[in-house]
Amino acid sequence: MALEGGNAVLEIEFHSLGSQVLLHLCCQIVVDDVHHLLECFHY
């Protein structure tokens, strides 16, 4: 039982970490797009 509980906690931590990574990647893509748009408007 204790092992199952540990796995569940580990799984939750893994999912939250994955969400943070996805969020970071999405933010990075959005920032890159904004920079690209600003460069297009700049020229």
Stockholm file with secondary structure:
# STOCKHOLM 1.0

chainA/1-43         MALEGGNAVLEIEFHSLGSQVLLHLCCQIVVDDVHHLLECFHY
#=GR chainA/1-43 SS CHHHHHHHHHHHHHHHHHHHHHHHHHHHHHHHHHHHHHHHHHC
#=GC SS_cons        CHHHHHHHHHHHHHHHHHHHHHHHHHHHHHHHHHHHHHHHHHC
//
